[in-house]
Amino acid sequence: MNNQAEAAQNQYSTQHFKTFDSALYAFFEVNLPNLAGPIARTSLVAAIGAIVRQFHPEISHLSQGQTPWIAVAKEATGSYGAKIKDTPMVSVVLPITTPEEILSLGKGEIGIRQARNQAYVRLFDETFRQGGVLTLADVAILTKSSPSTVSKHVRAYEKETGKTVPRRGTIHDMGPTLTHKTLIIPKLFIEKKPFAQVCRETCHSPEAVLRYYTAFKSVLTCVVKDLSELEITIAAKMSPGLVRQYLKIIDDFKAQGCLPQDLVTHQTRIETEFEQYQASKIKAKT
């Protein structure tokens, strides 16, 4: 090494260690010397650094009206009794408002209530696009509303547009009322839309859509055989509450003139399309 290179190294090389990772490594080395060896300590520092960067992203790029937020990862599996501390999270940047919305408010084209209603749906949609799912409580806090108000508007929006708003209760099968059933099943059995299209429109995985289809068809078959509610519960291996949800959908179909015996023979195409989907997943892995 020549003198110039050596001088440069002495002058600048220490800057490399003036980082969060280096400070954390030094903290472990001084305060917890028996925690791990150098190699394990380096891996631990890297892992902690990655978590910090995930949950505390740079905010210099944020625009007016945007805010960072922590959401449950949409790939997380919802299950009864699961603790939030054990649930995967993601950091997202949410548009509380947008330049277009501010412009519309300034022109008097929309009122503050309409802007808030637009924000409910936008926050759910944008979080899902970034790999997360919000709860009603999340959006209630972000918009200074009540969870019941958020829920009421979202349900009205879904009913009016036929689109699913991807919130945690519907994506992860949580909560007492699963409105996605009333959206997915009509698309499959009444509108007879292609399997892949239903997945896209309802923000649900192919596995989830097939599961609802299979469960509903099981209940439908039992209704055609004139089984009682208790008998359907036993035959379909479902809870009484879940069976009643599907029976309510069947009653709604009857009111529209769609009879169970006509519907039960439909949808063999769904299984075929799902098999194609599974085959494509296997092929992608090879």
QUIVEN-V321624 format. One record per backbone hydrogen bond with DSSP energy under -0.5 kcal/mol. CO is the residue of the C=O (numbers start at 1). NH is the residue of the N-H. Records with the same first field share a line. If there is no record, write none. Layout:
CO=NH + NH
This chain:
2=6
3=7
4=8
5=9
6=10
7=11
8=12
9=13
12=15
13=16
14=17
15=18
17=19
19=23
20=24
21=25
22=26
23=27
24=28
25=29
26=30
27=31 + 32
28=32
32=35
37=41
38=42
39=43
40=44
41=45
42=46
43=47
44=48
45=49
46=50
47=51
48=52
49=53
50=54
51=55
52=56
59=62
63=66
65=96 + 97
67=94
69=71 + 92
71=90
72=133
73=76
76=78
79=82
83=86
84=87
88=73
90=71
92=69 + 94
94=67 + 96
98=102
99=103
100=104
101=105
102=106
103=107
104=108 + 109 + 110
105=108
111=115
112=116
113=117
114=118
115=119
116=120
117=121
118=122
119=123
120=124
121=125
122=126
123=127
124=128
125=129
126=130
127=132
128=131
131=74
133=72
134=168
135=139
136=140
137=141
138=142
139=143
140=144 + 145
141=144
146=150
147=151
148=152
149=153
150=154
151=155
152=156
153=157
154=158
155=159
156=160
157=161
158=162
164=166
165=167
166=134
167=170 + 171
168=172
169=174
170=173
176=178
177=179
178=181 + 182
179=183
180=183 + 184
181=185
183=187
184=188
185=189
186=190 + 191 + 192
187=193
194=198
195=199
196=200
197=201
198=202
199=203 + 204
200=203
201=164
205=209
206=210
207=211
208=212
209=213
210=214
211=215
212=216
213=217
214=218
215=219
216=220
217=221
218=222
219=223
220=224
221=225
222=227
223=226
228=232
229=233
230=234
231=235
232=236
233=237 + 238
239=243
240=244
241=245
242=246
243=247
244=248
245=249
246=250
247=251
248=252
249=253
250=254
251=255
252=256
253=256 + 258
254=257
257=259
259=262 + 263
260=264
263=266
267=270 + 271
268=272
269=273
270=274
271=275
272=276
273=277
274=278
275=279
276=280
277=281
278=282
279=283
280=284
281=285
282=286
283=286
